[in-house]
């Protein structure tokens, strides 16, 4: 695959909004599947830079994938999965979406091309 389908960090951030609105077994399934889908998205693009944008005369690279950034993004998605697994029976409904928002933001920083 030559380009990034979707930014894995953005995927987790948008998924955290879905987690806030869901309940029960559906919420548990989403909580476990979101990090796994994000992990799949981390490993889809080849090494290189993707998603270029122009802002105020500058060209921005929104996604840059190399072996080191892929390794850290993989670690963050695996930690999000582990955190979700241990938080399935958590009574607070906001902690898990906040954790996914944090993990998605960390992946966004790791894969940022122009940070």
Secondary structure, 3 states (H helix, E strand, C coil): CCCCCCCHHHHHHHHHHHHHHCCHHHHHHHHHHHHHHHHHHHHHCCCEEEEEEEECCEEEEEEEECHHHHHHHHHHHHHHHHHHHHCCCCCCCCHHHHHHHHHHHHHHHHCCCCC
